[in-house]
Amino acid sequence: MRTNAAVVALCLLTGGVAVGCADTDDTVGTTDTRSAGQLLNDANRTMKALTSVTIETDTVSGMGNSRFSTLRTDLRGRCTYEATETTGSELEQR
């Protein structure tokens, strides 16, 4: 059950990031006529078709330090996280 909750949380995070970072320039002048139910069904179908998810981040602090991280999951039970900072610190979790 814990794995399922983690996968659901990861999917929601991924969806939120995708929506928040979406490039809207290519949608100017277009209208999506799908209902909320159709949008949800399309999203569910897309998420169920995934076989893995990779999330990469590159964060720069106001003090000039930065961190690059990669989170990967096979959506079945294997998840890895790796982070490297400009200070030389590294973290790897499996």
C-alpha positions as CSV (number, residue, x, y, z in Angstrom):
1,M,0.0,0.0,0.0
2,R,2.9,2.3,0.8
3,T,4.3,1.9,-2.8
4,N,0.9,2.7,-4.3
5,A,0.7,5.9,-2.3
6,A,4.2,6.9,-3.3
7,V,3.3,6.2,-7.0
8,V,0.1,8.3,-6.7
9,A,2.0,11.1,-5.1
10,L,4.7,11.0,-7.8
11,C,2.1,11.1,-10.5
12,L,0.4,14.1,-9.0
13,L,3.7,15.9,-8.6
14,T,4.6,15.1,-12.2
15,G,1.3,16.3,-13.4
16,G,1.6,19.5,-11.4
17,V,5.1,20.2,-12.7
18,A,4.0,19.5,-16.3
19,V,1.1,21.9,-16.0
20,G,3.1,24.6,-14.2
21,C,5.9,24.4,-16.8
22,A,3.7,24.1,-19.9
23,D,4.6,26.3,-22.8
24,T,1.4,28.1,-23.7
25,D,2.7,29.9,-26.8
26,D,1.6,26.9,-29.0
27,T,-2.0,27.0,-27.6
28,V,-2.8,30.6,-28.3
29,G,-6.0,30.9,-30.3
30,T,-7.1,27.3,-29.6
31,T,-9.9,26.1,-27.4
32,D,-10.0,22.7,-25.7
33,T,-13.6,21.6,-25.9
34,R,-13.2,18.5,-23.8
35,S,-15.3,18.3,-20.5
36,A,-13.6,17.9,-17.1
37,G,-14.6,14.2,-17.2
38,Q,-13.0,13.7,-20.6
39,L,-9.8,15.5,-19.5
40,L,-9.6,13.3,-16.4
41,N,-10.2,10.1,-18.4
42,D,-7.5,11.2,-20.9
43,A,-5.1,11.9,-18.0
44,N,-5.8,8.6,-16.4
45,R,-5.3,6.7,-19.7
46,T,-1.9,8.5,-20.2
47,M,-0.7,7.8,-16.7
48,K,-1.6,4.1,-16.9
49,A,0.4,3.8,-20.1
50,L,3.6,5.0,-18.5
51,T,6.2,2.4,-17.8
52,S,8.6,4.7,-15.9
53,V,9.0,8.3,-14.8
54,T,12.1,10.5,-14.5
55,I,12.1,13.9,-12.9
56,E,15.2,16.1,-13.2
57,T,15.7,19.3,-11.3
58,D,18.4,22.0,-11.5
59,T,18.1,24.5,-8.6
60,V,20.2,27.6,-8.1
61,S,20.1,29.4,-4.7
62,G,20.5,33.1,-4.2
63,M,24.0,32.5,-2.9
64,G,25.2,30.9,-6.1
65,N,25.1,27.3,-5.0
66,S,23.2,24.9,-7.2
67,R,21.9,21.3,-7.0
68,F,21.1,19.0,-9.8
69,S,18.9,16.0,-9.0
70,T,17.3,13.0,-10.8
71,L,14.4,10.9,-9.4
72,R,13.6,7.7,-11.4
73,T,11.0,5.1,-10.8
74,D,9.8,2.1,-12.8
75,L,6.3,2.5,-11.2
76,R,6.5,-1.0,-9.8
77,G,8.7,-0.7,-6.7
78,R,12.1,0.5,-7.8
79,C,13.0,4.2,-7.1
80,T,16.3,5.9,-7.2
81,Y,17.3,9.5,-6.3
82,E,20.6,11.1,-7.0
83,A,21.7,14.7,-6.2
84,T,24.9,16.6,-6.7
85,E,25.7,20.1,-5.4
86,T,28.2,22.6,-6.6
87,T,29.8,22.4,-3.1
88,G,30.8,18.8,-4.0
89,S,28.2,17.1,-1.9
90,E,26.5,14.0,-3.4
91,L,23.6,11.9,-2.4
92,E,22.4,8.6,-3.8
93,Q,19.3,6.7,-2.5
94,R,18.0,3.4,-3.8
